[in-house]
């Protein structure tokens, strides 16, 4: 079975500092991993995905994620946080057998303080 | 590109009535659309997968007679909550997948409140 875990309910960071939002995965087969962001009362916005290739994936709004197979992690990062990055972030993995099915993590609330 | 809209953005209804929520892919064709439910401060729960021109596939525990899904065209799917009750109050989010990718693009969500 496929699953992702986001160990932190909340991450606090000061504006201008680097940020990391953690995600670990458990899959049978090759992992297809995604990051989405959700602003209050809005749907999810796609940030980036890892299918294959380079372990460092670059996405929207200056975000990037690092795929680490040995640690089964896919952490989301940004070199310099903005207040406007404050939102709820979801990691997801696509089902290996049913590519229509995504499993989402519990979400991590990112707070960026001025 | 890859914009998905939902209508209405919020709805309040009386218990026992039915509510229809529309999901549209505005700039692409979506052979597959998905309906999720999100409870406060929780993750998304997949309710059903909708394929254009065929019956929806419901996840275990989701009542297909209560949550009617119709995918009438390549750009439109609807979710009808029949005989709504207060416990159906939730945030409903749809997503759509273009044919040439496995990325899902999400709508802005619909907040349903059943009184």
Interface residues (C-beta under 8 A of the other chain):
Chain A: X32 X34 X36 X41 X42 X43 X44 X45 X46 X49 X51 X90 X94 X99 X100 X101 X102 X104 X105 X106 X107
Chain B: X2 X4 X6 X32 X34 X41 X42 X43 X44 X46 X49 X91 X93 X94 X95 X97 X102 X103 X104 X105 X106 X107 X108 X109 X111
